[in-house]
Amino acid sequence: VINSDFRILNQANVEIFVDHKILLKVIKSMFLNTLEHYRKEYTNMEKCRVFVSYSNDGKDHLSKITRIVERLRSEGFIVDFYEDAPLGTDMVKFMRNIETCDIALIIGSKLYKNKAMEMPDSGVSFEDGIFADIYSSKNREKIVPISFKSIQDDVPAPFNKLKGMQFRENPTNKEMDIFVSAMIRKHLLNKSRK
């Protein structure tokens, strides 16, 4: 039987009991303070450019991607998202933004992986070639795979071996907070290495 108290040893090794609700509040506060810390640090830096690679698998899938894009933009990221490109945009020139962005998201799906592997004339396949060049260079850490189901199944190799973000089918606000915090941390780390 699990009760609502947690046993904790303080610095003097004296056992104390903490109500689980209080503990959860403390943990939540620590997470929010960390996100706020990264936001403050990020505010004082050059803004991060993010390229979003995806397959338009339908309205529902595009809606999830748009939610990620909007959340990143609300946090100050500059996001290259083809869906928002103005009419007349040169698609090849747009896709070449992968080479100059700070972080490149591969938002995988079964269709995305199929296009990358089986449809050489698709935009996804073209982007896959650019990602392959980046992967073989020192810059592979800028590639971040994302999936709403399974990174292993939805993102083409070798990119599915990189650490990424596994969202639920319908991402929660908490998942979005974790993702934004990780993206800010990643950008800060990348900038500190230069």
C-alpha positions in Angstrom: 0.0 0.0 0.0 1.4 3.4 -1.0 0.5 6.3 1.2 0.6 9.9 0.3 3.9 10.6 2.2 7.5 10.1 0.9 10.3 9.2 3.3 13.3 11.6 2.7 16.6 11.8 4.5 17.7 15.3 5.1 21.4 16.4 5.2 21.7 15.2 8.8 20.3 11.8 7.8 17.2 12.4 9.8 14.2 10.8 8.3 11.4 13.2 7.5 8.0 12.7 5.8 6.8 14.9 2.9 3.3 14.9 1.5 3.4 13.9 -2.2 1.4 17.0 -3.2 4.0 19.3 -1.7 6.8 17.3 -3.4 5.0 17.6 -6.8 4.7 21.4 -6.3 8.4 21.7 -5.5 9.3 19.6 -8.6 7.0 21.6 -10.8 8.4 24.9 -9.5 11.9 23.7 -10.2 11.0 22.8 -13.8 9.3 26.2 -14.4 12.3 28.0 -12.8 14.6 26.1 -15.1 12.5 27.0 -18.2 12.4 30.7 -17.0 16.2 30.6 -16.5 16.7 29.4 -20.1 14.2 31.9 -21.5 16.1 34.8 -19.8 19.4 33.5 -21.1 18.0 33.0 -24.6 16.5 36.5 -24.6 19.9 38.0 -24.5 21.3 35.9 -27.4 21.1 36.0 -31.1 17.8 34.3 -32.1 17.9 30.7 -33.2 16.8 29.7 -36.7 15.0 26.4 -37.0 14.2 24.6 -40.2 11.2 22.2 -40.1 11.3 19.2 -42.5 8.0 17.3 -42.7 5.6 15.5 -45.0 2.2 16.9 -45.5 0.3 13.8 -44.3 -3.0 15.5 -44.0 -4.9 18.1 -42.0 -4.4 16.5 -38.5 -0.7 15.9 -38.9 -0.1 19.4 -40.3 -2.1 20.8 -37.4 0.3 19.2 -34.9 3.3 20.5 -36.8 1.8 24.0 -36.9 1.3 23.9 -33.1 5.0 23.1 -32.6 6.0 25.9 -35.1 3.7 28.5 -33.4 5.0 27.5 -29.9 8.6 27.9 -31.1 7.8 31.3 -32.6 6.1 32.4 -29.4 9.4 31.7 -27.6 11.4 33.9 -30.1 12.7 31.2 -32.5 12.8 32.1 -36.2 11.2 29.2 -37.9 11.5 28.2 -41.6 8.2 26.4 -42.2 7.3 25.9 -45.9 3.5 25.9 -45.2 3.9 29.6 -44.3 6.2 30.5 -47.2 4.7 33.2 -49.6 3.4 32.2 -53.0 6.2 32.1 -55.6 8.8 30.8 -53.1 11.5 28.8 -54.8 11.1 25.4 -53.1 14.7 24.3 -53.7 16.2 27.5 -52.4 13.9 27.3 -49.4 15.0 23.7 -48.7 18.6 24.8 -48.8 17.9 26.8 -45.6 18.7 23.5 -43.9 22.3 24.2 -44.5 22.4 27.5 -42.7 19.9 27.1 -39.9 20.9 26.5 -36.3 18.6 23.5 -35.7 16.9 21.3 -38.2 13.8 19.4 -37.1 12.9 16.2 -38.9 9.2 15.6 -38.1 8.9 12.0 -39.1 5.9 9.9 -40.1 5.4 6.7 -42.1 4.8 8.8 -45.2 7.9 11.0 -44.5 10.1 7.9 -44.2 8.6 6.4 -47.4 9.2 9.6 -49.4 12.8 9.8 -48.2 13.5 6.2 -49.1 11.3 5.5 -52.1 10.3 8.7 -53.9 13.5 10.3 -55.2 11.6 13.3 -56.8 9.9 14.3 -53.6 10.9 17.4 -51.5 11.5 15.1 -48.5 14.0 13.0 -50.5 15.8 16.2 -51.6 16.0 17.4 -47.9 17.1 13.9 -46.9 20.1 14.3 -49.2 21.0 17.7 -47.5 20.6 16.0 -44.1 22.9 13.2 -45.2 25.6 15.8 -46.0 25.2 17.5 -42.7 25.1 14.2 -40.9 28.5 13.2 -42.4 30.0 16.6 -41.4 30.8 17.9 -37.9 27.4 19.5 -37.8 25.1 16.5 -37.2 24.1 17.7 -33.8 21.9 20.3 -35.3 19.5 17.6 -36.6 16.7 16.8 -34.2 14.3 14.0 -35.0 10.7 14.2 -33.8 7.7 11.9 -34.1 4.2 11.6 -32.8 4.4 7.8 -32.8 7.9 6.3 -33.1 11.2 7.9 -34.1 12.6 4.5 -35.0 9.7 3.8 -37.4 9.0 7.3 -38.7 12.4 8.9 -39.3 14.8 7.5 -41.9 18.2 6.1 -40.8 20.7 7.3 -39.7 18.8 10.2 -38.3 16.5 8.0 -36.2 19.6 7.2 -34.1 20.0 10.8 -32.9 18.4 11.9 -29.7 15.0 13.4 -30.5 11.6 14.2 -29.1 8.9 11.5 -28.9 5.6 13.4 -28.6 2.3 11.7 -27.9 -0.3 11.5 -30.6 -1.7 14.8 -29.2 1.1 16.7 -27.5 0.3 18.0 -24.1 1.3 21.5 -22.9 3.8 19.9 -20.5 5.5 18.1 -23.5 5.6 21.4 -25.4 7.3 23.1 -22.4 9.8 20.3 -22.1 10.5 20.5 -25.9 10.9 24.3 -25.8 13.3 24.1 -22.8 15.3 21.4 -24.6 15.5 23.5 -27.8 16.7 26.6 -25.9 19.3 24.5 -24.0 20.4 23.0 -27.3 20.8 26.4 -28.9 22.7 27.8 -25.9 25.0 24.8 -26.0 25.6 25.1 -29.7 26.5 28.8 -29.4 28.9 28.1 -26.5 30.8 25.6 -28.7 31.4 28.1 -31.4 
